[in-house]
Amino acid sequence: MAEKKLNAWINSLERDIGIKESIVIYGNVLDICLYPPKKNKYESILQNVVDIVKAKGYKSVRVWDCVDGTNWKLSKYRKNVPEQLPAPNAYNVGGDEVFGTPSNDNLGSGDADVANFFQEMLTDLTDATEPTAIILDYSDYLFGNSNALSEKERMYLAKIAKTLQAQQYDFNGEYFKRLRNLVIIITKNLSSIPPIYYLDNPQVSSINIPYPGRPERSAFVDYVMSDLNVSKSLNSPENKLDKENFIDSLDGFSIKEIAQLVRLSGLNKESGPNKEPLSCEKLINLYKYGEKISPWEELNRDKLENIDEILKKRVKGQDEAIEKVRSVILRAYTGFSGLQHSAKQRKPKGTLFFVGPTGVGKTELAKAIAEFIFGDEGACIRFDMSEFSQEHSDQRLIGAPPGYVGYEAGGQLTNAVMAKPFCVLLFDEIEKAHGRILDKFLQILEDGRLTDSKGQTVSFSETIIIFTSNIGAANGCISPDMPLEEVHSRFEQEVKKHFMDELKRPELLNRIGDNIVPFNFINDEKVFINIAKTKMRPMIEFMEKRYQVNLRFKDEVYSSIAAATNAQSGGRGVLNVIESRVVNKLADFVFEHKDELEGRSIVVSQAKNERPGRFDLFLE
């Protein structure tokens, strides 16, 4: 009974062979699987289908594809006896039956012409003296666009339909016992077969072969255990949990891919005499991403203990937000991220919803997180959600449907994650996106995966997802004059109200959970001063490198910038003052004194008797 739980599609096929005239098998058809009668042998899906058909009692079985024609190795096909019998060394299946003669000892080649085959199929099944099964492999290439079939393609369909209708319906005792002529079509994509063939057709059933479930993966891991070279023996009772986690982490792998993973573990061993076996996690990372070490593994206790100080160097005045980020990163590092939902831990490493006034460091903190974890600010991939305000904009994220312009290019989001699986995904100003676009995030946040328009499934399990919004601040219902606790509470309320009342998507809010992170208004002059100092540092380094000149700011300059900043515009206001009052003036000064700069100092000071934000520059 335990065997029947493996590859449930086989049970469906065995059932439908007895009651349907045609079966379309689609999905994971390029994989291999274990057919219970052959208990210790993994074979192709095609071979298993042939074995199942023969086990059902079909004496006449023909396997055909549009490349090689009839596959004589797999076929057991009764044809008219030729006038001249095959030579003694010709291919013979055995027994007293005479079968079609191949052209060589390998596959042999029947007629690969599609038109000829369909006509021959119609003749053979109509004139068959015994139940006959015809299996069409590589059927993805038989038909073109289902909405624009050619005359020939419509004729192929008509011939199959006529073949199915040629069955006799003499309802007596024998009708319900004997086998029927059978046409099996094997295709990777069901969409490759015109829907008119199988929709609302009682003679045709469709069977999907899914990617192997946990029982199938577990059985295959046991099958290849002796060849799996990893740092911990998964056969040991004390490593039982490691084995269970390894099998869970293979979710979405085909059996062929697991076999390739095992092969990779052996190649790693062969690449050097002192080569240490990889851990299961590193082996999977090497197979999926070409990297043995995940950036998450490179984090260490010392670095994580200083996370607050490191992030505060870039983001000023947002200590509460940084504390929340710290807890999310520690949760991911220790392996507890998403554990309350599933032991498989396929969810993203962390999900954060930054909400607060404009210019207070939401985007800056996302970039700081990317630099801290992945060592590169460029690992923060930003999407401006104001560009996704139309309902059909989801095509830009996952790609246009087949037949539409841009289909070949794929989706911006899915392409970005495939190219850089270890990253921070920043969805800026999420409230400006169309509500239907947000539905795409349900699958990402729950299952850590998304399927693009080409059918490729992209994993988000190594990413951190960050949404930003200024809900509440933009409409003026939250002001800097409110107490800090009230500001945080009101921001959270506004976010929940937006998802519940306006978008009517409580399910998305539930997936974000308690990871709403309110940001403070910046009211403290010291914070503006610290922001100004931080933003001036790259300018000082640029001047030293480009012009060999020492750029020096007097202390009152920072205070003057802070005083000239509009508090409502936050840290971005500091950048505006720096650009308009410092950078522009510095550019003019360098242009006028370019030949005098090398080896000297440019001093920037507050202009006397001028209001804040007016500066004088001079050479020393």
C-alpha positions in Angstrom: 0.0 0.0 0.0 2.9 2.3 0.7 4.0 2.1 -2.9 0.6 3.4 -4.1 1.2 6.6 -2.3 4.2 7.3 -4.7 3.5 9.0 -8.0 -0.3 9.3 -7.6 -0.7 10.2 -11.3 0.0 6.5 -12.0 -3.1 5.5 -10.2 -5.1 8.0 -12.3 -3.6 6.7 -15.5 -4.3 3.1 -14.6 -7.9 4.0 -13.9 -8.5 6.1 -17.0 -7.0 3.5 -19.3 -10.0 1.4 -18.7 -12.6 4.0 -19.3 -11.3 6.7 -21.7 -10.4 6.6 -25.4 -7.7 9.3 -25.1 -5.6 10.6 -22.3 -3.5 13.8 -22.3 -0.5 13.5 -19.9 1.2 16.9 -19.1 3.4 18.6 -16.6 6.6 17.1 -15.3 6.8 14.6 -18.2 10.6 15.0 -18.7 11.3 13.5 -15.3 12.0 9.9 -14.2 10.0 7.9 -11.7 9.6 4.5 -10.0 6.8 2.2 -11.3 5.9 -0.2 -8.5 6.2 -3.4 -10.6 9.8 -2.4 -11.3 10.6 -1.7 -7.6 14.2 -0.8 -8.0 14.4 0.9 -11.3 13.9 4.5 -12.1 12.9 5.1 -15.7 11.6 7.9 -17.9 7.9 8.9 -17.8 7.5 7.7 -21.3 8.9 4.2 -20.5 6.6 4.1 -17.4 3.6 5.0 -19.5 4.4 2.2 -22.0 4.9 -0.3 -19.2 1.5 0.7 -17.6 -0.3 0.4 -21.0 1.3 -3.0 -21.6 0.5 -4.2 -18.0 -3.1 -3.3 -18.7 -3.2 -6.0 -21.4 -2.5 -4.1 -24.7 -0.7 -6.4 -27.1 -0.4 -3.7 -29.8 1.4 -0.6 -28.6 3.0 2.1 -30.8 5.1 5.0 -29.6 5.6 7.8 -32.1 7.0 11.3 -32.1 7.4 13.9 -34.9 11.2 13.7 -34.8 12.1 10.0 -35.1 8.8 8.6 -36.1 8.0 5.2 -34.5 10.2 4.3 -31.6 10.7 0.5 -32.2 12.5 0.0 -28.9 9.4 1.0 -26.9 6.7 -0.1 -29.4 5.1 -3.5 -29.5 3.1 -2.9 -32.6 1.3 -5.5 -34.7 1.4 -4.6 -38.4 0.5 -6.5 -41.6 3.0 -9.2 -42.2 5.4 -8.1 -45.0 5.8 -10.3 -48.0 9.5 -10.8 -47.2 10.2 -11.6 -43.5 12.9 -9.7 -41.7 16.4 -11.1 -41.7 17.3 -13.3 -38.8 19.3 -10.6 -37.0 16.6 -7.9 -37.5 15.0 -6.5 -34.4 12.3 -8.8 -33.0 10.4 -8.2 -29.8 10.1 -12.0 -29.3 7.3 -14.6 -29.3 5.5 -15.7 -32.5 4.2 -12.2 -33.4 5.7 -10.3 -36.3 6.2 -6.6 -35.8 7.3 -3.6 -37.8 10.9 -3.8 -38.9 13.2 -1.0 -37.9 15.9 0.6 -40.1 18.6 0.0 -37.5 19.3 -1.6 -34.1 18.7 1.6 -32.1 15.4 3.5 -32.2 14.6 2.6 -35.7 12.6 5.2 -37.7 9.1 4.9 -38.8 7.5 7.7 -40.8 8.1 11.0 -38.9 5.9 12.9 -41.3 3.0 14.2 -39.2 0.4 14.1 -42.0 1.3 10.5 -43.0 1.2 9.4 -39.3 -2.2 10.8 -38.5 -3.6 9.1 -41.6 -1.9 5.9 -40.7 -3.2 6.1 -37.2 -6.7 6.5 -38.4 -6.4 3.5 -40.6 -4.7 1.3 -38.0 -7.1 2.1 -35.2 -10.2 1.7 -37.4 -9.0 -1.6 -38.8 -7.5 -2.9 -35.6 -8.4 -6.5 -34.8 -7.3 -6.2 -31.2 -7.1 -3.3 -28.8 -4.4 -0.9 -29.9 -2.7 1.9 -28.0 -0.9 4.7 -29.7 1.4 7.0 -27.6 2.4 10.4 -29.0 5.5 11.8 -27.4 7.0 15.3 -27.8 3.5 16.6 -28.6 4.5 20.2 -27.6 5.7 20.5 -31.2 2.7 19.1 -33.0 0.5 22.2 -33.1 1.0 25.9 -33.4 -1.1 28.7 -31.8 -4.3 27.2 -30.6 -6.2 30.3 -31.6 -4.8 30.2 -35.2 -4.5 26.6 -36.2 -3.6 25.9 -39.8 -5.7 23.9 -42.1 -3.4 20.9 -41.7 -3.4 21.2 -37.9 -7.2 21.2 -37.9 -7.2 18.2 -40.1 -4.9 16.4 -37.6 -7.4 17.1 -34.9 -10.2 15.9 -37.0 -8.5 12.6 -37.7 -7.8 12.0 -34.0 -11.5 12.8 -33.3 -12.7 10.5 -36.0 -10.4 7.8 -34.7 -11.9 8.1 -31.2 -15.4 8.1 -32.7 -14.7 4.9 -34.6 -15.1 2.8 -31.5 -18.1 0.4 -31.4 -20.7 1.0 -28.8 -22.5 -2.3 -28.6 -23.6 -2.2 -25.0 -23.5 -5.8 -23.9 -21.4 -7.7 -21.4 -18.3 -7.7 -23.5 -18.4 -4.0 -24.1 -17.8 -3.3 -20.4 -15.0 -5.8 -20.1 -12.8 -5.5 -23.2 -10.1 -2.9 -23.7 -10.7 0.0 -26.0 -8.4 1.5 -28.6 -6.4 4.2 -26.8 -4.6 7.4 -27.9 -2.2 8.9 -25.3 -0.7 12.3 -25.9 2.4 13.3 -23.8 3.1 17.0 -23.6 5.0 19.3 -21.2 2.5 22.1 -21.5 -1.2 21.4 -21.7 -1.6 24.7 -23.5 0.3 23.1 -26.4 -2.7 20.9 -27.2 -5.7 22.8 -28.7 -8.4 23.0 -26.0 -11.0 21.9 -28.5 -9.5 18.4 -28.2 -10.0 17.8 -24.5 -12.4 20.4 -23.1 -16.0 19.1 -22.7 -15.0 15.9 -24.4 -16.1 12.9 -22.4 -13.8 10.6 -24.4 -10.7 12.5 -23.2 -9.2 13.0 -19.8 -6.2 15.1 -18.7 -3.6 13.9 -16.1 -1.1 16.3 -14.6 2.3 14.9 -13.5 3.3 17.2 -10.7 6.8 17.7 -9.4 7.6 14.9 -6.9 6.0 15.3 -3.5 7.8 14.6 -0.3 7.3 10.8 -0.3 8.8 10.6 -3.9 11.7 12.8 -2.9 12.3 10.8 0.3 12.2 7.5 -1.6 14.7 8.7 -4.2 17.1 10.2 -1.5 17.1 6.7 0.1 17.7 5.2 -3.3 20.9 7.3 -4.0 22.0 7.7 -0.4 25.3 5.8 -0.9 26.3 8.2 -3.6 25.4 11.4 -1.8 28.6 13.1 -0.5 27.7 15.6 2.2 29.4 16.7 5.4 27.0 14.8 7.6 25.9 11.2 7.0 22.1 11.4 6.5 21.9 7.7 7.3 22.9 8.2 10.9 20.0 8.2 13.4 21.5 11.2 15.1 21.3 13.2 11.8 17.7 12.2 11.2 16.5 15.9 11.5 19.2 17.0 8.9 17.9 14.4 6.5 14.3 15.6 7.0 15.3 19.2 6.4 17.3 18.2 3.3 14.3 16.4 1.8 12.1 19.4 2.6 14.6 21.8 1.0 14.3 19.8 -2.3 10.7 20.9 -2.7 10.2 21.9 -6.3 13.0 19.7 -7.6 12.4 17.0 -10.1 13.9 13.6 -9.5 16.3 14.2 -12.4 17.4 17.4 -10.7 18.0 15.6 -7.4 20.1 13.1 -9.3 22.1 15.9 -10.7 22.5 17.3 -7.2 23.9 14.0 -6.1 26.2 14.0 -9.1 27.4 17.4 -8.1 28.2 16.3 -4.6 30.5 13.6 -6.1 32.2 16.0 -8.5 32.9 18.3 -5.6 34.7 15.4 -3.9 36.6 14.6 -7.0 37.9 18.1 -7.6 40.7 17.7 -5.0 42.2 15.2 -2.6 41.6 17.5 0.4 38.2 18.7 -0.7 35.8 18.8 2.2 32.2 17.6 1.5 29.7 20.4 1.5 26.8 20.7 3.9 23.4 19.9 2.4 22.5 23.7 2.4 25.7 24.6 0.7 25.3 21.9 -1.9 21.8 23.1 -2.8 23.1 26.7 -3.0 25.9 25.6 -5.3 23.4 23.8 -7.5 20.7 26.5 -7.6 22.8 29.7 -7.6 26.4 28.6 -8.4 27.5 29.7 -5.0 28.5 27.4 -2.1 28.1 30.0 0.6 25.0 32.0 1.2 25.7 35.5 2.4 23.4 34.6 5.3 26.0 32.0 6.4 28.8 34.6 6.3 27.1 36.6 9.0 28.7 36.0 12.3 27.9 36.8 16.0 30.4 39.6 16.2 29.0 41.4 13.2 25.4 40.9 14.3 26.1 42.2 17.8 27.1 45.5 16.2 24.2 45.7 13.8 22.6 48.6 15.6 25.7 50.8 15.4 26.4 49.9 11.8 22.9 50.8 10.6 22.8 54.0 12.7 25.9 55.2 10.8 23.7 55.6 7.8 20.2 56.1 9.2 19.8 58.9 11.8 17.0 59.3 14.3 15.2 56.0 13.7 16.4 53.9 16.6 13.1 52.1 17.0 12.9 51.1 13.3 16.5 49.8 13.5 15.7 47.7 16.5 12.8 46.1 14.6 15.1 45.4 11.7 17.6 43.8 14.0 15.1 41.3 15.3 14.0 40.3 11.8 17.6 39.7 10.7 18.5 37.8 13.9 15.4 35.6 13.3 16.5 34.9 9.7 20.1 34.2 10.8 19.1 31.7 13.5 16.8 29.9 11.2 13.5 30.8 12.9 12.2 33.0 10.1 8.8 31.6 9.0 9.2 28.5 11.3 5.8 29.1 12.9 4.2 28.7 9.4 6.1 25.8 8.0 9.2 23.7 8.8 10.2 24.0 5.1 11.1 27.6 5.6 10.4 28.6 2.0 9.2 32.1 2.9 11.4 35.1 2.4 14.0 35.6 5.1 12.1 38.7 6.3 9.2 41.0 5.4 9.1 44.6 6.6 6.6 47.4 5.9 8.3 50.8 6.5 5.8 53.6 6.9 6.4 57.2 7.8 6.9 60.7 6.5 8.9 61.4 3.3 12.7 61.8 3.7 13.2 60.1 7.1 15.3 57.2 5.9 13.1 54.4 4.8 14.8 53.8 1.5 18.2 54.5 3.1 17.6 51.9 5.7 16.7 49.3 3.0 20.0 50.1 1.3 21.9 49.8 4.6 20.4 46.4 5.2 21.5 45.2 1.7 25.0 46.4 2.4 25.1 44.9 5.9 23.9 41.4 4.8 25.0 41.0 1.2 28.1 43.4 1.3 26.8 45.5 -1.5 24.3 48.4 -1.6 23.6 47.2 -5.2 21.9 44.1 -3.7 18.9 46.4 -2.9 16.7 46.1 -6.0 14.2 49.0 -6.0 10.8 49.1 -7.7 8.9 52.4 -7.9 5.4 51.2 -7.4 3.9 54.4 -8.8 4.8 52.9 -12.2 2.4 50.0 -11.5 -0.8 52.0 -11.0 -2.6 50.3 -13.9 -4.3 46.9 -13.4 -2.3 45.3 -16.3 1.0 46.5 -14.9 1.6 43.1 -13.3 2.8 42.0 -16.8 5.9 44.2 -16.1 6.6 42.2 -12.9 6.2 38.6 -14.2 6.2 39.1 -18.0 3.7 39.5 -20.8 1.5 36.5 -21.7 2.5 34.3 -24.7 1.8 36.0 -27.9 2.0 39.5 -26.5 4.8 42.1 -27.1 7.5 41.6 -24.6 6.9 38.0 -23.8 10.4 37.0 -24.6 11.9 39.6 -22.2 10.2 38.1 -19.1 9.3 40.0 -16.0 11.3 42.7 -14.3 10.8 41.2 -10.8 11.3 37.6 -11.7 14.3 38.3 -13.9 15.9 40.4 -11.2 15.6 37.6 -8.6 16.8 34.9 -11.0 19.9 37.1 -11.7 20.5 38.0 -8.0 18.7 35.6 -5.6 20.4 37.0 -2.5 19.0 40.5 -2.3 16.7 43.1 -0.7 13.6 43.7 -2.7 12.4 47.3 -2.1 8.9 48.1 -3.3 8.8 51.9 -2.8 5.5 53.8 -2.3 3.5 50.6 -2.3 0.2 52.5 -1.8 0.4 53.9 -5.3 0.3 50.4 -6.9 -3.0 49.1 -8.3 -4.7 46.7 -5.8 -4.6 43.8 -8.2 -0.8 44.2 -8.4 -0.6 43.5 -4.7 -2.1 40.1 -5.2 1.2 38.9 -6.7 2.7 39.4 -3.3 0.4 36.9 -1.6 2.2 34.0 -3.2 5.6 35.5 -2.6 5.1 36.2 1.1 3.3 32.9 1.8 5.3 30.4 -0.4 8.4 32.3 -1.3 7.9 31.7 -5.0 6.4 33.2 -8.1 5.8 31.8 -11.5 6.5 34.1 -14.4 4.7 34.2 -17.8 7.1 31.6 -19.3 6.2 29.1 -16.6 9.5 29.4 -14.7 9.1 29.3 -10.9 11.4 31.8 -9.1 12.3 31.4 -5.5 12.3 34.3 -3.1 13.5 32.3 -0.1 16.8 34.1 0.1 15.5 37.6 -0.1 14.2 40.3 2.3 11.0 42.0 1.2 10.6 45.6 2.1 7.6 47.8 1.4 7.7 51.5 2.0 4.8 54.0 2.2 3.9 57.4 3.6 0.3 56.5 4.3 -1.0 58.8 7.0 1.7 61.4 6.5 0.7 62.3 3.0 -2.9 63.2 3.9 -1.8 65.3 6.9 -3.7 63.2 9.5 -0.4 62.6 11.4 1.7 65.6 12.3 5.2 66.1 13.9 3.6 67.7 16.9 2.0 64.5 18.1 3.7 62.4 20.9 6.0 59.7 19.5 3.9 56.8 20.8 0.8 58.3 19.2 2.6 58.8 15.9 3.6 55.2 15.8 0.1 54.0 16.7 -1.6 56.2 14.2 0.8 55.1 11.4 0.0 51.4 12.1 -3.7 52.2 12.2 -3.5 54.0 8.8 -1.7 51.1 7.2 -4.3 48.6 8.5 -7.2 50.9 7.4 -5.6 51.2 3.9 -5.5 47.4 3.4 -8.8 46.6 5.1 -11.1 49.4 3.9 -9.6 50.8 0.7 -7.9 47.8 -0.9 -10.1 45.2 0.9 -7.2 42.8 1.1 -6.9 41.7 4.7 -5.1 38.6 3.6 -2.1 40.6 2.5 -2.1 42.5 5.8 -2.1 39.2 7.6 1.0 38.1 5.7 2.8 41.3 6.7 1.9 40.5 10.3 3.5 42.6 13.0 6.3 43.8 10.7 4.8 47.2 10.2 7.7 49.6 11.2 6.7 53.2 11.8 9.4 55.9 11.2 9.7 59.0 13.3 9.3 62.6 12.1 12.7 64.3 12.3 12.3 67.3 14.7 15.7 67.2 16.4 18.3 69.6 15.0 21.1 67.2 16.0 19.6 64.6 13.7 19.7 67.0 10.8 23.3 67.9 11.6 24.3 64.2 11.7 22.6 63.6 8.4 24.4 66.6 6.9 27.8 65.3 8.1 27.0 61.8 6.7 26.1 63.2 3.3 29.1 65.6 3.1 31.6 62.7 3.6 31.4 61.4 0.0 31.8 65.0 -1.3 35.0 65.4 0.8 36.4 62.1 -0.6 35.5 63.0 -4.2 37.4 66.3 -4.0 40.4 64.6 -2.5 40.5 62.0 -5.3 39.5 64.1 -8.3 41.2 67.5 -7.6 43.8 66.6 -4.8 42.2 69.3 -2.6 41.1 69.2 1.0 37.5 70.2 1.4 36.8 71.4 4.9 33.5 72.5 6.4 33.5 74.7 9.5 31.2 73.5 12.3 28.6 76.2 11.8 28.0 75.0 8.3 26.3 71.9 9.5 24.1 73.9 11.9 23.3 76.3 9.2 22.2 73.5 6.9 20.0 72.0 9.6 18.4 75.4 10.3 17.7 75.9 6.6 16.0 72.5 6.2 12.2 72.3 6.2 11.3 69.8 8.9 8.4 68.5 6.9 10.7 67.3 4.1 12.9 65.3 6.5 16.4 64.1 5.6 15.6 64.6 1.9 15.3 68.3 2.7 18.9 68.2 4.0 20.0 66.8 0.6 18.0 69.6 -1.2 19.8 72.3 0.9 23.2 70.7 0.3 22.6 70.5 -3.5 21.2 74.0 -3.9 23.4 75.9 -1.4 26.7 73.9 -1.3 27.1 71.7 -4.4 26.1 74.4 -6.9 28.4 77.0 -5.3 31.2 74.5 -5.0 30.9 73.6 -8.7 31.2 77.3 -9.6 34.2 77.8 -7.3 36.1 74.8 -8.7 35.4 75.9 -12.3 36.8 79.4 -11.6 39.9 78.2 -9.6 40.6 74.8 -11.2 44.3 75.6 -11.8 44.9 76.8 -8.2 43.4 73.8 -6.3 46.0 71.1 -6.2 47.5 70.6 -2.7 45.4 73.3 -1.1 42.2 73.5 1.0 38.7 74.8 0.2 37.1 76.1 3.3 33.3 76.4 3.5 31.8 78.7 6.2 28.6 80.4 7.0 28.3 83.8 5.3 28.4 86.6 7.7 25.2 88.6 8.3 23.3 86.2 6.1 20.4 83.9 7.0 21.2 80.2 7.5 22.1 78.3 4.3 24.2 81.1 2.8 27.9 80.1 2.5 31.3 81.6 1.6 34.1 79.5 0.0 37.8 80.5 0.0 41.1 78.8 -0.6 43.8 78.2 2.0 
